[in-house]
Amino acid sequence: MESAPTVAEIEGDDEATVFVGSLDGFVYALAAGDGSERWRHRLQDQVDASPTVADGTVYVGSLDGYVHALDADDGDRQWRTETNGVVNSSPAVTGAVDGDSAEPGQLYVGSVDGRLYALSADDGDESWHFDTAGKVYSSPAVANGTVYVGSEDGNVYAVTGRTTPTTTGGEGGGGLLPTPGFGVFGTLVALGLGGWGLLRRNGSDDAEK
């Protein structure tokens, strides 16, 4: 297994559940106390990504190129959305996952097709995507309305706004594979609806517009 387990409490259950993907193409839900299987759901290819659990739904990517949403209680599929490449990235979910909410949930995930996707967490519809210049294996991190993600092009991107940012820039070194945190080594390219700024390796805060 390459997928890291995710532990979550499901409403109505007495104990936590462990969710994990497997090279056999299944997503498993196991009782945290004794490891007994609660359910399994077969995808079309192996699962290297780690599941994300939010509001009773398990979100996970697969080498089949899809992002899947499964009911955390029984494993039934709620939706799936296709990307144009393998999905090794673990989704980040923000907001309320409820179609009637004033602020519906958003899911952010990278794909080997080089894109960062923003999807509706409720039904999987694509809100926007942002193209990097390399494959995106890393998992996004979200803070204060900004989505941070690394790309194999050597850049860490900071993307803001609910419509697609279209400006790219910045030069990086080697490809970035891990999940981004907030101590950044290398080039940080910050993009938004108002343009982008480039924070250089030497720590200079001068920006190019």
N, C-alpha and C positions, 0 to 999 in steps of 0.2 A: 504493500500500500504506500502511495505517495501523498494521499490526501490526509491532512491533519484533522482529527476528530473535533467536532463542535458539540458542546454540552449545553442543553437548554431544558427548561422546565415547560411542560405543555399543560395548559389549563385542564384540570380534571384528573391529572395523573398524580399519584402519590410520591413518585420519585422522578428524578431527572432522566432525560434520554440522551444517548450519545448518537450523533449522526456522523456518518463517515462514508466516503466514496471508496471504491475498490477498482483494481486493475481488471477485475472480472466484469466490469460494466454495471455493477449494481451500486445503488445507494442503500445503506443499511441504517436502520434505527434499532438501537440496542438499549436495554435497561441498564442504567448506570450502576445499579446495585450488584447485579449478578451476571451481566452480559447477555442475558437471554434476548433472542431476537423478537422485536415487536412487529417489524415489517421489513420488506426489501422491495426495491423498485428497480427494474432493469432499464438501463438506457441503451443507446445504440453503439456505444464504444466505451472504453475505459474512462474512469473518473480520477484524474490527478488533482483536481481542485478541491479545496475544502468547502464544505457547505456553510451557508449563512442562514441563520434562523431568525425570523422576525414575524411577530403577530400570527403564530400558528402556521407559518409557511416555511418550507425548506427551499432555498435557492442554491443552485449548483450548476457549474459548467461542466462540459464533457469534451472529450476528443471527437465526439460526433458533430461538433460545431454549434451546438445549441446551448442556450441557457434554459434550465428547467426550473419550474416551480411546482413543488409537491406538497400535498397536505401533510403537515407534521404529525397528525394523529393516525393516519392510515396509509400514507404514501401515495394516494391517488394523485394523478397529474392534474394540476390546475391550468397550466399553460406551458408552452415552450416557444422560444423565439430563436430563429436561426441567425448566426453570423456567417461571415465568409471564411472562417478559419477555426482551428482548434481553440477551445476555451480552457486554458489552464489557470486563469485568473479567478480568484474568489470574489463574489459580488460584495459590494458595500450597499447597504439599504438605509435610506433616510426617510423621515416623515411617517405619517400614518398610512398603513397599508389598508385603505378602505376607499372604495370608489365614491362614497358619499361624503368624504372628508373635504373640508375647505382646502387642505394641503395634502393631496394624495401622495403616497409613498413613491420614491424614486429609487431605482436600482442602477448602480454603476458597475460596469464590468469591462475588462479588456479582452481582446481577441488576438490571435496570431495573425489575423488579417491587417493588423496595424492600427486598429480603431479602439477608441474608448466609446462605449455605448452607454446612453442614458435611456432606460426603459421604465415604463410604468410598472411598479411592483404589483399592482392589482391585476393587470391583464397581459403584461408583456409587450404592449405597444411601444414602438420606438419613439422617444421624444426627440432625440438628436443623436448624432455620432460625431466624433472628432478624430480626424486622421493624423496619426504620427508618421514618422518616416521609417519606422521599424516595427517589428513584431512586439506585441504587448503580452508579456507573460506575467507581469506583476499584478498585484491586487490593488485597487484604488483605496485611498484613504480620503475621508471627507471631514472638513472642519470649516465652520463659519461660511457655509455656502460655496466653498471651493473644493473641487475634486482634484486630488494629486495622484499622478500615476507615472510610473517609469516605463521607458520604452527601450527596445534593443538598439535604437538609434543613438543611445548614450545620453538622452535627456530625461529629466523629470519635468512633467508638465503640470501646471496648475490651471485648471479650466473652470471658469465661472459663467454664470448665466444659464437661462433655460432655453436659449436658442443656440444654434451651432456656432461656436467661434470658428472663424475661417482663416485667421492669420497664424502662421507658424514661424519659428525662427530659433536660432541658437545652435551652437556646435557643442557636441559632447565628445567624450572619450569612448571607453568600452561600453557595451550594452549593459542595461540595467535590468536585472532579473528579479531581485527581491521586492517585497512589498515596501512602498515608500513610508518612511517615518517623517519626522520633522527636523532631524539633523541631516542636512543634505550635503553630500560630497559629490563634486562634479558640477555640471551646469544645471541651473534651474531656469526653465522657461516658463514665465507666468503669462497666461493668456486670459483675455476677457473681452467683453463687448467693446471696451474702450481701447483696445490695443494690447501690446505685450511689453514686458520688461525682461531684461536679461541680467540675472545675478551671476557674476563671474566667479571662477574657482578661487580667486584670491580674497574673496569676501567683499569686494567693492560693491557698493550699493547704487552705483550710477546705472541708469536705465536707458535703454534705447527705445524710442517710440516709432 
